[in-house]
Every structure is written in C-alpha cells, then in structure tokens.
Amino acid sequence: MSDSIWNEDGALAGSPGIVVGVDGSDQSICALVWAAKEAERRRAPLHVVTAYTVPIFAASSMDAGYTTMDDAIIREGAQSVLNKALERISQYPIEVYPRVETGDAAAVLLELSEEAELMVVGSRGRGGFVGRLLGSVSSALPAHAKCPTVVVPLRTAGRLPEAGVRPPAGAPTEQTVEDVVVVGVDGSEQGRAASLVAAEQAQSRGLPLQILCALPPFSGSLAWVPAPLDLEALHAEISDQLRAGRVWLQSHFPDLSMSVQLIDGPPAEILIDRTSSVELLVLGTRGRGGFAGMLLGSTSQSVLHHARGPLMVVPDHEDPRLDNRADFGSLPEE
C-alpha cells in the first residue's frame, strides 16, 4: 500500500487504475467495495480518495473580518474516514493508493479522471466534513469526467453483503441479478460509443450484452404533425437500424454473445427498472436526437438519480471503431 497517488511529475502513481471517492457514508462504502471488487477483477490498482475544504465563517462584527477552522483538525477527521475505508477493503488482494486531498471534492475527482481508467462514486453522501455532498459529486462527475464513471447506489448493498451496510428502507436485502450487461442506445454517436465500452465490459466479465432501445409512447402531443405518422413503419425502421448496429458491434467483438431489444415505453422508467436486475447498465452522457430524440441527456440524468444498481456513464470520446459503422447499414439522422 502506498501513501501517495501522485508521482513527482504530478501523475497518478502506478498504472492509472480505478479511482473511488469516499466520505465515510454508507453510500460511499458501497461504492468502495464495488470498486475494490472491480479492481481485483481487472487486476488494477485502486486509488481511494477523500477530499475536504476548510470552511470560512464571516464574523458577526464587520471589523472582525473572517475566520477559518483549523486545517489540521479537519484533515485529521478526513484521515480517520480514509483509514476506516481502507480497513473495509483490507481483504482484497489489490494494490491500494490512499490519499487525502484538499479542495472541492468534485474538482479533485474530475482532475483525477483525466488519467484514471475508471471513476467510482456513491450516489449520495452525507456531506463529508464540510457539507460537500457526494450526491452533488455523483451528479457532476459523470457529466464532466474524462473517463467512464460508475455510480453505485446504496440499494446495491444487497449485492455487496461484505460492505456491512444496510440498503435503504424498502430495498431488497438480497438481490437476484441477471448475468448480463445492458447498454441503452438511441441511434446517436454517443450511444454507439457507449455500446463499444459496454461490449468491452461484457466481454471482460464473460457475460452477454443486451442492446436496449426504448421507444417512448406517442400521444396527442404529436397531433400537430401535418402528415399521419406510420408507427409500424417507424418501429420497423428502428428495428432494422438496431440490427445493423448489432452486426457492426459484433464485427468488433466476434466472440461476444449479444442481443437487441426494442421496448415501447418511457426510456427513463425502463432503464431505471433494468438497473435493479442486471450486472451493469451502461449509458452515454447524452444523445443527439437519435431515432426520435428519445434517449440520454435528460434521460441519463433521470437514470443517474434513480438507479437501483451500478450505472456506468461513458463520456463522449473518439473511437476509431466508429468509423466503419456506416458500412453495416444506414444510420439514423442525427
């Protein structure tokens, strides 16, 4: 175990590996254990990071100016939280790099994401030491991180009994998880990039991949459309594009078992429901309209805040494997 995640040149020590943010809450402990298991599976180092800021209080008298709390006291509390976190994962045969950082938690983790292989956070925290919620971090990080981010909700505690924390009231204490990785797509470039990462995740886990597209219900809100909308033709067109996308993805992962599913219903509701029963759900950060502007963007935010299982959010990135997608059939207009 090393006491520094930084080399002299300011880069992450060792190979980039996985970075997990902790603040002592049950949510962050769930994320920590999930990250430790993932680090063991990948044989990658785990960087365990907590961050704090020193609060400044305005004095009641105008001429008294401002006063700050003692940095040493707050840092001692942060170090205590970090030490307890390390005890929780001491049984995992992984290389661990713990670190207490000074600064805004989201900013610290975003900086680390520039080199990390994967970021992991809990879906909500208790405020750390000075009111910096992991909840706000888990909202900011997936949207701006430079690498994929996995958000682990407290409801996942039923899958991680070794974490020693209780799921929230009403959540199942034991969860039956289907051995499959699911990726939500909408025909956008971001969705295709996410599907490549999802395929890598499925292949490395020895699990099948399910490519899921949710088609929202059409209602009277489309009454202004001048020409009749042929829903059957639209459904058939989307199905054809999904099949073409699967053939393209299969060309890059010939040994991976994969399937396509097109479901009628609100995308966010369908995806949130799937998070409760699958190994991992993967989404892009946003879409560009895709088949009908139906998925990602606001949908990914909804899933992020209400997920019932691990959710991986993949940022926009260049991937040379995207270049030959058009060779496998027409692309939806974006």
VOKE-895980 format. One line per 10 residues: their letters; for each residue x, y, z of N, C-alpha, C. Coordinates in steps of 0.2 Angstrom, whole numbers. Layout:
N
A) X/Y/Z/X/Y/Z/X/Y/Z | ...
END
This chain:
334
MSDSIWNEDG) 4/-6/0/0/0/0/4/6/0 | 3/11/-4/7/17/-5/3/23/-1 | 6/28/1/3/33/4/2/39/0 | 3/38/-7/3/44/-11/0/41/-18 | -4/45/-21/-7/43/-28/-3/47/-33 | 2/51/-31/5/56/-36/12/54/-37 | 15/54/-43/22/54/-44/25/61/-44 | 31/61/-44/34/68/-44/32/73/-49 | 30/70/-55/28/74/-61/20/76/-60 | 17/74/-55/10/75/-54/5/70/-56
ALAGSPGIVV) 8/65/-59/3/60/-62/1/55/-57 | -4/51/-58/-6/46/-54/0/40/-53 | 1/38/-47/6/33/-46/4/27/-49 | 9/23/-51/7/16/-54/3/17/-60 | 0/12/-63/-4/12/-68/-11/16/-66 | -14/19/-71/-20/24/-69/-25/20/-64 | -27/14/-67/-32/11/-62/-39/14/-61 | -41/12/-55/-48/14/-53/-47/19/-48 | -51/25/-48/-52/30/-43/-58/29/-39 | -59/29/-33/-65/29/-29/-65/35/-24
GVDGSDQSIC) -70/39/-24/-71/44/-19/-75/41/-13 | -73/43/-7/-76/41/-1/-77/47/4 | -82/47/8/-83/52/13/-86/49/20 | -85/42/20/-87/39/26/-95/37/27 | -99/39/22/-106/37/22/-107/30/20 | -113/27/21/-114/20/19/-114/20/11 | -116/25/8/-116/26/1/-109/25/-2 | -104/29/1/-98/28/-2/-94/22/0 | -96/18/5/-94/12/7/-96/7/2 | -102/7/0/-104/3/-6/-100/4/-12
ALVWAAKEAE) -99/10/-14/-95/12/-20/-88/9/-19 | -85/10/-13/-78/7/-11/-78/0/-12 | -83/-4/-10/-82/-11/-10/-83/-13/-17 | -88/-10/-21/-89/-12/-28/-82/-10/-32 | -79/-5/-30/-73/-3/-34/-67/-8/-32 | -67/-10/-26/-62/-15/-24/-63/-21/-28 | -69/-24/-28/-70/-30/-32/-69/-29/-39 | -70/-23/-42/-69/-22/-49/-61/-21/-50 | -57/-18/-45/-50/-18/-46/-47/-25/-46 | -50/-29/-42/-47/-36/-41/-49/-40/-48
RRRAPLHVVT) -55/-39/-51/-57/-42/-57/-52/-40/-63 | -51/-33/-63/-46/-31/-68/-39/-31/-67 | -37/-33/-60/-30/-33/-58/-27/-26/-59 | -31/-21/-57/-29/-14/-57/-28/-11/-51 | -24/-6/-50/-23/-3/-43/-29/1/-42 | -31/2/-35/-36/6/-33/-34/12/-29 | -36/18/-32/-34/24/-28/-40/26/-24 | -40/27/-18/-45/28/-13/-44/36/-11 | -49/40/-12/-48/47/-12/-53/50/-7 | -51/54/-3/-56/58/1/-54/66/0
AYTVPIFAAS) -58/70/0/-56/77/-1/-60/82/4 | -57/87/6/-60/92/11/-58/99/9 | -62/103/11/-61/111/11/-61/114/18 | -57/119/19/-58/122/25/-63/128/25 | -68/127/29/-73/132/29/-71/139/31 | -74/144/29/-73/151/31/-79/154/34 | -79/157/40/-85/159/43/-84/167/43 | -90/170/42/-90/178/42/-91/179/50 | -87/184/53/-88/186/60/-94/190/60 | -97/190/66/-103/195/67/-102/202/67
SMDAGYTTMD) -96/204/69/-94/211/68/-90/212/62 | -92/218/59/-89/220/52/-82/220/52 | -79/223/58/-72/224/58/-68/218/60 | -72/212/62/-68/206/64/-66/202/58 | -68/204/52/-66/200/46/-69/193/46 | -65/188/44/-66/181/43/-62/177/47 | -64/171/49/-60/166/52/-61/159/49 | -56/156/50/-56/149/47/-55/144/52 | -58/138/51/-57/132/56/-49/130/55 | -47/126/60/-40/124/60/-40/118/54
DAIIREGAQS) -35/119/49/-35/114/44/-33/107/47 | -28/107/52/-26/101/55/-32/97/58 | -36/100/61/-42/96/64/-46/93/59 | -48/97/53/-52/94/48/-48/88/44 | -42/89/43/-38/84/40/-37/78/44 | -37/79/50/-37/73/55/-43/69/54 | -49/72/54/-55/69/53/-56/65/46 | -53/69/41/-53/66/34/-49/59/34 | -43/60/38/-38/54/38/-42/48/41 | -46/50/47/-49/44/50/-54/41/46
VLNKALERIS) -58/45/42/-63/42/37/-59/37/32 | -53/40/30/-49/36/25/-47/30/28 | -44/30/34/-42/24/37/-47/19/38 | -53/21/40/-59/16/41/-61/13/34 | -60/17/29/-62/14/22/-57/9/20 | -50/10/22/-45/5/20/-46/-1/24 | -48/-1/30/-50/-7/34/-55/-11/30 | -60/-8/27/-66/-11/24/-63/-16/18 | -58/-14/15/-56/-17/9/-49/-21/10 | -47/-22/16/-41/-24/18/-40/-32/15
QYPIEVYPRV) -46/-35/14/-45/-42/12/-44/-43/5 | -45/-38/1/-44/-39/-6/-37/-38/-8 | -35/-43/-12/-28/-44/-15/-26/-39/-20 | -27/-32/-19/-26/-27/-24/-21/-22/-21 | -18/-18/-26/-14/-13/-24/-18/-6/-23 | -17/-4/-17/-21/2/-15/-17/8/-13 | -19/14/-16/-16/20/-15/-21/25/-12 | -20/26/-5/-25/31/-2/-22/38/-2 | -27/43/-2/-25/50/-2/-30/54/1 | -28/59/5/-32/64/7/-30/70/3
ETGDAAAVLL) -35/73/0/-34/79/-4/-38/85/-1 | -35/91/-2/-38/97/0/-41/100/-7 | -47/102/-6/-50/105/-12/-57/103/-13 | -61/106/-17/-68/104/-19/-68/96/-21 | -72/92/-18/-72/85/-20/-73/84/-27 | -78/87/-30/-79/86/-37/-73/88/-42 | -70/94/-40/-65/96/-44/-59/91/-43 | -57/89/-37/-52/84/-36/-53/78/-40 | -59/75/-40/-61/69/-44/-61/70/-51 | -63/76/-54/-63/77/-61/-56/78/-63
ELSEEAELMV) -51/81/-59/-44/81/-61/-41/74/-62 | -43/70/-57/-40/63/-57/-43/59/-63 | -49/61/-66/-52/57/-71/-48/58/-78 | -44/63/-78/-40/64/-84/-35/58/-85 | -33/55/-80/-29/49/-81/-31/42/-79 | -37/42/-75/-39/36/-72/-43/32/-78 | -43/25/-76/-46/21/-81/-54/21/-80 | -55/22/-73/-62/22/-71/-63/26/-65 | -69/29/-64/-70/33/-58/-76/29/-55 | -77/29/-48/-82/26/-45/-84/30/-39
VGSRGRGGFV) -91/32/-38/-93/36/-33/-100/33/-30 | -102/34/-24/-108/33/-22/-113/38/-25 | -120/36/-25/-125/40/-27/-127/46/-23 | -125/45/-17/-127/51/-12/-122/50/-6 | -120/56/-3/-116/55/3/-119/59/9 | -115/60/14/-118/63/20/-115/70/21 | -111/72/16/-109/79/17/-101/79/18 | -98/73/19/-91/73/21/-90/77/27 | -85/82/27/-83/85/33/-85/92/33 | -87/95/27/-89/102/27/-95/103/23
GRLLGSVSSA) -99/98/22/-105/99/19/-105/98/11 | -99/95/9/-98/94/2/-101/87/0 | -107/87/-2/-111/80/-3/-108/76/-9 | -107/70/-8/-106/65/-13/-111/65/-18 | -117/67/-16/-123/67/-20/-122/72/-26 | -119/78/-24/-118/83/-30/-112/81/-34 | -107/77/-31/-101/75/-34/-104/70/-39 | -108/65/-37/-110/60/-42/-115/63/-48 | -117/69/-47/-121/72/-52/-116/75/-57 | -111/79/-54/-106/82/-58/-101/78/-62
LPAHAKCPTV) -99/73/-58/-93/68/-61/-95/65/-68 | -101/61/-68/-102/58/-74/-103/62/-80 | -105/69/-79/-106/73/-85/-100/76/-87 | -95/77/-83/-89/80/-85/-82/76/-85 | -83/70/-82/-77/66/-81/-74/64/-88 | -67/63/-88/-64/61/-95/-63/54/-96 | -66/50/-91/-66/43/-92/-73/40/-89 | -74/34/-91/-81/31/-88/-82/32/-81 | -88/33/-78/-89/34/-71/-95/29/-69 | -93/25/-64/-99/21/-62/-101/24/-55
VVPLRTAGRL) -108/24/-55/-111/27/-49/-115/21/-46 | -113/20/-39/-116/14/-36/-121/16/-30 | -127/15/-31/-132/17/-26/-132/13/-20 | -135/16/-15/-135/12/-8/-139/6/-9 | -144/6/-14/-148/0/-15/-144/-6/-17 | -138/-5/-19/-134/-10/-21/-131/-14/-15 | -132/-12/-9/-129/-15/-3/-132/-22/-3 | -137/-24/-6/-140/-31/-6/-136/-35/-10 | -132/-33/-15/-127/-37/-19/-120/-37/-16 | -119/-33/-11/-112/-32/-8/-113/-33/0
PEAGVRPPAG) -115/-39/2/-115/-40/9/-109/-39/13 | -103/-40/10/-97/-39/13/-96/-31/15 | -100/-27/12/-99/-20/13/-101/-18/20 | -106/-23/23/-108/-22/30/-112/-16/31 | -116/-14/26/-121/-8/27/-128/-10/25 | -133/-7/27/-139/-9/26/-142/-5/20 | -146/-8/15/-149/-5/10/-155/0/13 | -157/5/9/-162/10/12/-169/6/13 | -173/9/17/-179/6/19/-183/4/12 | -186/-2/12/-190/-4/6/-186/-7/1
APTEQTVEDV) -179/-7/1/-175/-10/-4/-174/-17/-2 | -173/-22/-7/-172/-29/-5/-165/-30/-2 | -165/-34/3/-159/-35/7/-154/-40/3 | -158/-44/-2/-154/-49/-6/-157/-48/-13 | -153/-47/-18/-155/-46/-25/-153/-51/-29 | -158/-53/-34/-156/-58/-39/-154/-54/-45 | -148/-55/-47/-145/-51/-53/-144/-56/-59 | -147/-53/-64/-146/-57/-71/-139/-56/-73 | -136/-61/-75/-129/-61/-78/-129/-58/-85 | -130/-51/-85/-130/-48/-92/-128/-41/-91
VVVGVDGSEQ) -124/-38/-96/-123/-31/-96/-128/-28/-101 | -131/-22/-100/-136/-19/-104/-133/-12/-106 | -134/-10/-112/-132/-4/-114/-138/0/-117 | -140/6/-115/-145/9/-118/-143/13/-124 | -146/13/-130/-144/16/-136/-150/20/-139 | -149/25/-143/-154/29/-146/-152/31/-153 | -147/28/-156/-145/29/-163/-140/35/-164 | -138/38/-158/-133/43/-158/-126/41/-158 | -122/45/-160/-115/43/-160/-112/42/-153 | -115/45/-148/-113/44/-141/-116/37/-139
GRAASLVAAE) -122/35/-141/-124/29/-139/-120/23/-142 | -118/24/-148/-113/19/-151/-107/19/-148 | -104/24/-146/-98/24/-142/-99/21/-135 | -104/22/-132/-106/18/-126/-107/11/-127 | -109/9/-133/-110/2/-134/-104/-2/-135 | -98/2/-137/-92/-1/-138/-89/-3/-131 | -90/2/-126/-87/1/-120/-91/-4/-116 | -98/-4/-117/-102/-9/-114/-100/-16/-116 | -98/-17/-123/-96/-23/-125/-90/-25/-122 | -85/-21/-121/-79/-22/-118/-80/-25/-111
QAQSRGLPLQ) -85/-21/-107/-87/-23/-100/-90/-30/-100 | -94/-32/-105/-97/-38/-105/-92/-44/-107 | -88/-42/-112/-83/-47/-114/-78/-49/-108 | -76/-44/-104/-71/-45/-99/-74/-48/-93 | -81/-48/-92/-84/-52/-87/-87/-58/-89 | -86/-60/-96/-88/-66/-98/-96/-67/-98 | -99/-61/-99/-107/-60/-99/-109/-58/-106 | -115/-60/-108/-118/-57/-114/-120/-50/-113 | -121/-47/-119/-123/-40/-120/-130/-39/-122 | -134/-35/-119/-140/-34/-122/-140/-26/-124
ILCALPPFSG) -142/-25/-130/-143/-18/-133/-150/-16/-133 | -151/-11/-129/-158/-9/-127/-160/-2/-130 | -166/-2/-133/-168/4/-135/-175/5/-133 | -177/10/-130/-184/11/-128/-187/17/-132 | -193/15/-135/-197/20/-139/-202/23/-135 | -202/29/-134/-207/32/-129/-214/32/-133 | -220/31/-129/-226/31/-132/-228/38/-135 | -231/37/-141/-233/43/-144/-240/45/-142 | -242/51/-141/-248/53/-138/-251/59/-142 | -256/62/-139/-259/68/-143/-254/74/-144
SLAWVPAPLD) -249/73/-140/-244/79/-141/-241/79/-148 | -242/74/-152/-240/74/-159/-246/76/-164 | -251/78/-161/-257/80/-166/-255/85/-171 | -250/89/-169/-249/95/-174/-245/92/-180 | -242/86/-180/-239/83/-186/-243/84/-192 | -241/87/-197/-246/88/-203/-247/81/-207 | -243/77/-207/-244/70/-210/-245/65/-205 | -249/60/-207/-250/54/-202/-244/51/-201 | -243/49/-195/-236/46/-193/-238/38/-193 | -234/35/-197/-234/27/-198/-230/24/-193
LEALHAEISD) -233/22/-187/-229/20/-181/-226/13/-183 | -230/9/-187/-227/2/-188/-221/3/-193 | -221/8/-197/-215/9/-202/-209/12/-198 | -211/16/-193/-206/19/-189/-203/13/-184 | -207/9/-181/-204/4/-177/-200/-1/-181 | -202/-3/-188/-198/-7/-192/-192/-4/-194 | -192/3/-195/-185/6/-197/-180/6/-191 | -183/7/-185/-178/7/-179/-176/0/-178 | -180/-5/-179/-178/-12/-178/-172/-14/-183 | -173/-11/-189/-168/-13/-194/-161/-9/-192
QLRAGRVWLQ) -162/-3/-190/-156/0/-188/-152/-3/-182 | -156/-5/-177/-154/-9/-171/-150/-15/-174 | -153/-19/-178/-150/-25/-181/-143/-23/-184 | -143/-18/-188/-137/-16/-192/-132/-14/-187 | -134/-11/-181/-129/-9/-176/-126/-15/-172 | -131/-20/-171/-128/-26/-168/-123/-29/-173 | -124/-30/-179/-120/-33/-184/-113/-29/-184 | -113/-23/-184/-107/-19/-183/-103/-20/-177 | -107/-20/-171/-104/-21/-165/-101/-28/-165 | -104/-33/-167/-102/-40/-167/-96/-41/-171
SHFPDLSMSV) -95/-36/-177/-89/-37/-181/-82/-35/-176 | -83/-31/-171/-78/-29/-167/-77/-34/-161 | -83/-37/-159/-82/-42/-154/-86/-49/-156 | -82/-52/-161/-85/-58/-164/-87/-64/-159 | -84/-64/-153/-85/-70/-149/-90/-68/-143 | -92/-62/-143/-97/-60/-138/-104/-61/-140 | -108/-64/-135/-115/-65/-136/-119/-59/-135 | -123/-57/-140/-126/-51/-139/-133/-51/-142 | -138/-47/-140/-145/-47/-142/-147/-40/-142 | -153/-39/-146/-156/-32/-147/-163/-33/-144
QLIDGPPAEI) -165/-28/-140/-172/-27/-138/-174/-20/-139 | -180/-20/-142/-184/-13/-143/-190/-14/-139 | -191/-9/-135/-196/-9/-130/-200/-3/-131 | -207/-3/-131/-211/3/-131/-212/5/-124 | -211/11/-122/-212/14/-115/-207/19/-114 | -208/23/-108/-204/29/-107/-197/26/-105 | -192/29/-109/-185/27/-108/-182/27/-101 | -183/32/-98/-180/33/-91/-183/27/-86 | -190/26/-87/-193/21/-82/-190/14/-84 | -190/13/-90/-187/6/-92/-180/5/-90
LIDRTSSVEL) -176/10/-91/-169/9/-89/-168/9/-82 | -171/13/-78/-171/13/-71/-173/6/-68 | -178/3/-71/-181/-4/-69/-175/-9/-71 | -172/-8/-76/-167/-13/-78/-161/-13/-73 | -159/-7/-71/-154/-7/-66/-154/-11/-60 | -160/-13/-58/-162/-16/-52/-160/-24/-53 | -159/-26/-59/-159/-33/-60/-153/-36/-65 | -149/-31/-67/-143/-33/-71/-137/-31/-68 | -132/-35/-71/-125/-34/-68/-122/-26/-68 | -124/-23/-74/-121/-17/-75/-125/-14/-81
LVLGTRGRGG) -128/-7/-80/-131/-4/-86/-126/2/-88 | -125/2/-95/-121/7/-97/-125/12/-102 | -123/19/-101/-126/24/-105/-121/29/-107 | -122/33/-112/-118/38/-114/-120/44/-110 | -116/50/-111/-118/56/-107/-124/59/-110 | -125/59/-116/-130/62/-119/-131/59/-126 | -137/61/-129/-138/59/-136/-139/65/-141 | -140/64/-147/-141/70/-152/-148/69/-155 | -152/66/-152/-159/65/-155/-160/58/-157 | -155/55/-160/-155/48/-162/-161/47/-166
FAGMLLGSTS) -165/42/-165/-171/40/-168/-177/45/-168 | -177/48/-162/-183/52/-161/-181/57/-155 | -175/58/-153/-173/62/-148/-176/59/-141 | -176/52/-141/-179/49/-136/-175/47/-130 | -168/47/-130/-164/44/-125/-158/48/-124 | -156/47/-117/-150/51/-115/-151/58/-114 | -146/62/-112/-147/69/-110/-151/69/-104 | -157/71/-104/-161/71/-98/-163/64/-95 | -163/59/-100/-165/53/-98/-159/50/-94 | -153/51/-96/-147/48/-92/-147/52/-85
QSVLHHARGP) -149/58/-85/-149/61/-78/-154/58/-74 | -160/56/-77/-165/53/-73/-163/46/-70 | -160/42/-75/-157/36/-73/-152/36/-67 | -148/42/-68/-142/43/-63/-145/44/-56 | -150/48/-56/-153/49/-49/-157/44/-46 | -160/39/-50/-165/34/-48/-162/27/-49 | -156/26/-51/-154/19/-52/-154/15/-46 | -155/9/-47/-156/4/-42/-150/-1/-42 | -145/0/-46/-140/-4/-47/-134/0/-50 | -128/-3/-51/-122/0/-54/-124/3/-61
LMVVPDHEDP) -122/9/-62/-123/13/-68/-117/16/-71 | -115/14/-77/-109/17/-80/-111/22/-85 | -108/28/-84/-109/33/-89/-103/34/-93 | -103/34/-99/-97/34/-104/-97/41/-107 | -92/45/-106/-91/52/-109/-90/51/-117 | -92/57/-120/-90/57/-127/-83/56/-128 | -81/52/-133/-74/51/-134/-73/49/-141 | -67/50/-144/-66/47/-151/-64/40/-151 | -67/36/-155/-65/29/-156/-65/27/-163 | -59/25/-165/-58/23/-172/-63/18/-175
RLDNRADFGS) -66/14/-170/-70/8/-172/-77/11/-174 | -78/17/-173/-85/20/-175/-85/22/-182 | -79/22/-185/-78/25/-192/-81/20/-197 | -82/14/-196/-85/9/-201/-92/7/-200 | -95/11/-195/-102/9/-194/-107/10/-200 | -106/15/-204/-110/16/-210/-109/10/-215 | -104/6/-214/-103/0/-219/-108/-5/-217 | -112/-5/-212/-116/-10/-210/-124/-8/-210 | -125/-3/-214/-132/-1/-215/-133/7/-213 | -138/9/-215/-140/17/-215/-140/19/-208
LPEE) -138/25/-206/-138/27/-200/-144/32/-199 | -147/32/-193/-152/37/-192/-150/44/-192 | -154/49/-194/-152/56/-195/-151/58/-188 | -146/62/-187/-145/65/-180/-146/73/-180
END
